[in-house]
Structures are given as C-alpha cells and as structure tokens.
Amino acid sequence: MPPAADVIQLLAKARLFEGVSAAELEALRPAVRLRTFPKDSHVFREGDPGSHLYLVTSGQVKIVKVSEGGGEIVFAIVGAGELFGELSLFEAEGERSADAIALEPTDCALLARDPIHAFLLGHPTLLLRMISSLVGYIQRKDRAMAEVAFLDIPGRVAQRLVDLAESRGERVGEGVVIRIPLSQRTLAGMVGASRENVNRALQRFVELGYIRQARGTITVLKQDELRKRASR
C-alpha cells in the first residue's frame, strides 16, 4: 500500500481532479483512509451506505450486479489510478446500487463524502467534471443495453474484446494482451450472456486466429477482424 503522499499524487492524476495541483489536494489528506482487499473480496455490497469515494492504488475492481441465482451483470472494470463509487455521493442517504469486488489483491484509498463535498464546492469546475463522469456512466449503460438488443452473442463478445484491448491492453509482440483477470464468468457478465455461449464464441475466435488464450489471459491478434464481427 503506498503512503498517503503517493495517494495525493495519484489523485492529482485522476481524471476527476485533472488541473488541480497536488498542493491543493493536500486539503483532502485527513479524509484519506487506506485499505487492502484480498482477491474476490467485496469492497462494498449493493445496499451499503454510499459514504466514500474510492481510488484504486493497485489491483483491479469490477462493479457488478449479482442476481439471486448468481448471474452477473458487469458494469465496469476499474484499475490503478481510477476512481469509483461516485454515483451515491450526492444522495443524502445514498446506497450502493451494485457490488464492487476485487478481481485480484487490491489496494484502495477511501475518501469520505463530506470532505469531498466541501472540496468540490470550492472547485466548481470539478463539479461539472463529476456531472460529465456520471453522464458517461449512463451512456455506457445505454450502450450495453443497445448491444444486447442489436448484437448477437459473438458480436457482443467481439465488441467487448476490442474495448478491453483498447482500454486495458498492452502490445506484446504480434498482439495486444488484455491485462485484467478475465474469467469466462466476468466476460459473460460484461456481455449479458451465459458462460457456455461466451466460451463457444471465444473458441470460434481462437479457431479463426482472432485471439489467443493461454494461462487465463486473452491476447487479441486481429483487432480489426473482431471490430468487423462486432458491426455485423
């Protein structure tokens, strides 16, 4: 876990606080708490009080809604240097609308609601940026609903692999390695399909040479072909 000083530097690089100096962000230092979450543990659960903003300092977290039968809808994957938990910050009795689960051993900095409110009120530009962040979240949900309505399962899997290659990928040799622990269950939750159907789509993409699977990782070899499949 990095010291609090490093957390302030990370906050200064986060999109929400872009343009705010680390010196200005020192005002938030007393609000920072540091916590470590083991792999597969809950950072918070749906219905918990929405009392803190979270900054991932290392590791990765998935934001997910889990059905009574154990099915998942994955709304987002959040990595180091990224914020989450902002949706419920502006409701007086705000509750979490989804679960947040560590995909791997993960360290987070927690910032309490009231100090965040006070800081944002002193920086109106950040309030507008927060609104933009919330709008983006709604747009991503709308896009996911449209994909379920208009794309078949292989098309949705192809689109998500393209998205992940662009946002979480690292160029290694002939392909782009997706640098998140991407189980079939998590990927199924991201596309709104069963693990069996997602596995069939992945196997087909392996046969076509679009991707390579090894040791729990996916390497995208032909991103343009996946993009074409997603547009059909």
Disulfide bonds with the S-S distance in Angstrom:
none
